Amino acid sequence: MPNPTTLRISPPPETRDLGRAEAVAVFRRFLQLQDRRIQMRHQAGAGGIEVAGARARVFDLVLQRIFDEALAAPGQVAKPCQRVAVVAVGGYGRGLLNPHSDVDLLFLYEGRQPGPRLLEVVNDILYRLWDLGLKLGHAVRTIPETMRQALEDFQTMSALIESRCVAGDRKFHDDFHKRFRKQCVAGRQDAYLQNRLDDLAERHAKHLGTVYVQEPNVKLGVGGLRDYHNIIWLSYVKFGTTDPEQLVARGLLTASAWKELHRAYDFVLRVRNHLHFLEKRARDVLTLHLQGVVATDFHYPQRSILRRCEAFMRDYYHHTRAIRRVTSQAIESLEIESQRRQRKHGFIPFLPRKRPRREEFDGFYAEDGRCHPLHPRVFDEDPARLMRCFQHAQLRHLRLAPSLKDLVTASFHL
């Protein structure tokens, strides 16, 4: 969830007594004013989460005003209207909106098909938003239609995970979300995890499998924003929460790893905000030319443009490496948990189960082909184990478990 923004935003003026062209002009002036204020906050050094959260809040207020006025249009009040919720999905659904990102909306309604009144309301909203020059992605669906889409396509399911009601019948949307979790998520956790692992491998391969590319993609590249989004989606599918910080409470991330991940995400999101502001369009590739511009605008103090670029890209690679490392460890922890659950339940009841072999040695234990710490203070007891854990892993052909990787990172001071 985005941090509360320090930028106070009042709702736009009412326009129900104005003509269409006048109303559009009022909303356009409101958006332009808020855009300037938000960009000034960004230039003053505000984090990526704060700026993207403020932009989402601005569009929330505009959409709520337009919806209320469309529903109360003259001559329409007396007509019956089906239950409808205007739902934000995708990036807008998580309450974050980069300066030139698309606004993705789902008009969720009750009934077998949209009635005349509902179509008038939806069309009124869409035409006003188009008149404002917004890039919209939209769909008008019933709950059963939305469920079918989510069951057929994991990408649609991911977009709906962070959906939230912006305007309309909020209880109707809450009921939808309960049904969504029960019908589309329950029982499909392992399949969804595998889908995310496959997507991760394919996307990383397309971007050369490393954060150290000359012109990185801040959204889809290795260690980019999409890696962080995967953790949000998997947290929801596994635990019913879109707050990845809950992984700390469940022991899948350390508190220090979460802080590092949050800082890195905020930095990369700020870079993406700046690319959008610079190019005045959706832009996700950090080209060689733009690296120098961003480094200068971010006030890196080095005198030459080359040194500023080096310092900025060093920070960028540091943060994207952190996103890749921490999210990979969290996903690996979820994968281990999934494998253990399958092994526990995936047997014929009347046959004896073979317990997985577990070997303990020097403060560690081997299980599932990984080296685990016996307890969190294993390196405090003997700092030399920081070196020996790698020797044990090499001699026994083990991988370091995510919990051990986190513990090694947290014990560098030893």
N, C-alpha and C positions, 0 to 999 in steps of 0.2 A: 504494500500500500504506500502511496506517496506521503511524504511528510507534510504536515500542515504548512501551507504557504504563509509567509509573512506579509504578502501583498493583499490588502483588503479590496475586495471587488463587490461593488453594489450591483443589483440587477439592472438591466436596461430599462429605459422608460416604457410606459405602456403606449401602444400604437393602435389600439382597437378602434379609435375614432378617426384614424387617418386613412387616406387612400393607400393603395398598395405601393405605389412608387415612393410616397412619403415615408411609409413604414420601413421600406427597405433602406432608404437613406438614413433613417434614425439608427437602425441596427448596424449599418455599415460604419457610421461615425462611432458608435459604441465599440465595435470590434477594432477599428483603427486606433482609438484612444487606448484600449486595453493592450493592444499589440505593442504600442510605443512604451507603455509603462512596463510591460513584461520584458521587453528587449533592454530597457534601461536597467532593470534588475539583473538581467543576464550580464550586461556589460560591467556592472558593479561587482561581479564575482559570484552571483547566486549559483547554487548547485544545479545540476541537471534535473534532479527530482523536483526541486522547488519550482523551476521555470516550467517544466512540462506539466506539473500538477496545476499551476496557475492557469495555463492555457486550457486545460480540460475543464476547469471550473468556469471559465468564461463561456465556453460553449454550452456547458450545462445550463447556465443562466439564460442564454439566448434561446436554447431549445425549449426550456420550460415556459418562457414567455410566449414563444410562438405557438406552442402546443395549447396553452390556456386560451390564447386569443382565437386559434382555429376552432377550438371546441365551443367557444362562446360567440362565434360569428353571427351577425344579424340574420334572422330567418332560419337558423340552424338549431337554436337552443331547444326548441320543442321537439325536434326529431330524435327518436331513440338512437342510441349509439352502443355498439357492443363494447365489452370490456377490452381495453387496449393498454398496453404498456410500451413506451418508447424505450428500447433497451440499447445501451452502448455495448459494443462487443470489440474484440481485438485490443489494440493498444489503448484506444479510448475507453474501453471497458475497465482497464486497470487504473483509470483515473490519471493517465499520463498522455500528453499529446504534444509531439514535437511541432515546431512552427509551421511546417507545410505537409504534415502527415494527413492521410485520409481520415475522414470521420465515418466510422462504420456503425450503422444503425440497423436494428431489427425491430419492426413493428409487430409485436406479438399480440394476437387478438383471439377472442373466444368465439367459437362457432365453426360451422363447416366452410363458410366462405365469407369474404368481407361484404358487408351491406353497403348501400349507397352512402349513408352518413359517414361511415368509417372511411370509405374511399375519398370522400370530399375532404375530411380532416387530414388524411395522409397526404393527399395531393397538395393541399394548401401548405402544409409544413415543408414538403419537398421543394415546391416551386419557390418558396421564400428563401430556403437555404441555397438553392441554385442561383437565385438572383443575387445572393451575397457573394457568389463566386467560390463557394466551398466545394471541395472535392469529396463527394459522398459515395459510400458504398452502402446499399440498403437492400432490405428484403422485407416482405410482408408475409407472415406465416402464422399458422395455428401452432399450438403446442405439439400435437401429434406430428405435423410436418417437420417441425424443428427437431423432434426426437429422431425421426427417420434419418434426417440429414446427419445428425451426430453419430448415429449407429453405423452409417455407411462410410463415414469419412472422419478419420481422426483429426484432420486439420480443422474441420468444423467444430468438432468436440473441443479442441484446444481454444478456439475463439470464444466458445460459450462458457468455458470455465470461469473466466473473469467478467462475465456479463453483469451489468448492473442497471437498475431502472433509473432513468434520468427524468422521465415525466410519465404521467398517466397512473394506472392502477398498480401501485407497488405491491399490494398483497397478491395480485394476480401473478406478478413476476416472481414473488417469493414462492408461491405454489409451484410455478414452473420449475424453479431451481431445485426444489425438493424432489420433484418427479425426475428431473434431469439426473440428479445424483443416483437415485434409486434405479432408474431404467437404463441409463447410458453409461454410468461409471461402475456401479457395483458389479463385481464378477469379471470386469474387463481390465483390472489394474495391471496384471502381468502382460497382457497383450499391448496395452498402451505404453508400458515401460519399454517393451521391445521396439515398438514403433518409434519412440523417442531416441532410443539407442541407434537404430538404423538411420534415422534422420540426422543425428549428430555425426555419425561416421561418414555419411554421404556428403554432408555440408562441409565438414572439416577437410575431406579429401579434395573437394572442389576448390578449397582455399589453401591448398598445399600442406595442410596438416600442421601449421605453425603460426604463431602470432607474429613472427618476424618476417612479414612480407613488406615489400617496398611501399605499396599503396593499399593499406588494409580497408576492408569493408567493416564499418563500425557496428553494423546491425547483424549481418550474417556471417562475418568472418570468425576465425578461431578466437575464442575469448571475447566475442562481441555480445551485443545485447540479447541475441536469441539464446545464447547459452544460459543466461540468467533466467530468461522466460521459461526455459525447460524446467528449471527448479521450481518455479511458481506452479506450473501445471502439474508436475509430479507430486508436489506437496499436497495439492488439492485432491488428486486422484487417490493418493495413499492415505492421507490423514484428514481430508475435508477442510483444509485451510489454504488460502492463497497467500499466507504470510510465511515466507521461507524461514523467518527467524524461529518459527516453531520447530524447525529441524534441530535447533540447539537443545530445546527442552527434551527432545526425543533421543538425544545422544548421537545424532548423525552428523552434526557439525559442532565444533567448539565455539565458544563465545568469541574468541579472537579471530577465528576463521570467518565468522559471520560479519564482524566489524570490517575486516579486510574486504570481503565480498561487497558489502554495502558501499564502502568508499569507492571501490573500483567501478561499480555500476553507476554511481552518481557522476564520476569523472567522465566515463565513456558517454553517458547520456548528455552531459554538458557539451562534449565535443560534437555530438550529433546535432544538438540545438544550434550550435554555432555554424555548422555546415549549412543548415537550412536557412539561417539568417543571412549568411554570406551569399548563397546562390539564389535566394528567393524562390526556392522550390525544394522538393524532397531530394536530398542528396546524402548518400551513405558511404561513398568512397572517398577516403582521405588521400587525395592525390599529392604528388610532390609539391606542386604549386601551392595547394591549400595548406599543407603542413607549415610552410613559412608564414602564411597569413594568420593561421590560428595561433602559432607560437608568438607572433608579434602582438596579436589582439589579447592573448592571455597574459601579456606583460612579463614574459620571460626576460630576465635582465641582461643576458649576454649581448655583447655589442654587435657582433656580426650575425647576419641572418642564418648562416650555416650553423653557428653554435646554438642559436635559439632553437632551430629545428632539431638539432641533436638532443638538447635538453627536453624539449617537448615530447619527442618520439620515445625517449628513454622512459619518461613518465607513462606515456600511452602503453608501451610494451609491458611495463611493470604492472599496470592495472589489468590489461587484458590477460596477461599470464596468470594473475591472481584469480580472475573470473574462471579461466579454463581449469586451473588446478582445483579450486574449491568446489566448483560445480561438478567436475569429474569425480571427485572423492565422494560428494554427496550422492551422485547417481550410482556409483559403485556400491556404496553402503545400501542403497535401496535394492540394488540387484542382488547383493548377498542375502538380504532379508527375504527377498522373493524366492531365491533358490532354497533357502532353509524351509520356508513355508511349503513349497512344492514337495520337498523331500519328506516333510513331516506328514503331509496329507495325501501325497500321491503314491500310496501303496495299497496292496490287497490286504484287507483287514486281518484275515486269518493266517497270513504269513509273517514270520518274525522279521523285524526291521534290523538292518545292519547299521550299527551306530558309526558315524563318521570317525575316522581315526584322529585322535588329538594327542599331540606330543608337546610336553612342557619342557622348557630349557632356558636357563639364564634369565628369568624374568619375562619370557615370552612363551607363546604356544602357537603351534602350527595347526591350522584347520582350513579346509576348503581351498588348499593350495596357497594360503596366505599366512603371513606372520603377524600375530596380534600381540599387544601388550597384555600382561596378566593384570595390571592395575595402572592407574594414571600416574603413580609416582615412581615408575620403574626407572626413569633416568635420574630422578633426584637421589635415589638410593645409590646409584652407581653411574656417574656421567659417562664412563668409558663404554657403557652399553650403546651410546649413540653411534659409536663406530662398529661395535660388534653386531648390532642388529642387521647391518648390511652384509656382514660376513655370514651370519646364520642364514639369511635369506639366500645368499649365493650358494652356499654349500648344500642347502636342502631344496634348492630350486623353487623358492617361494616368492610370491609378490608381497610387497608391504601392504597390509590392510589399511583402509582409509583412516581408522582410528590411530594407527601407528604413525602414519604420515603426519597427521595433525599434531601428534605428540612430539615428533621430531622437530617440526616447525616451531612449536611453542617452547622448545627446550634449547634453542640455539644459544641462549645466554650461558649455558653450562659448558 
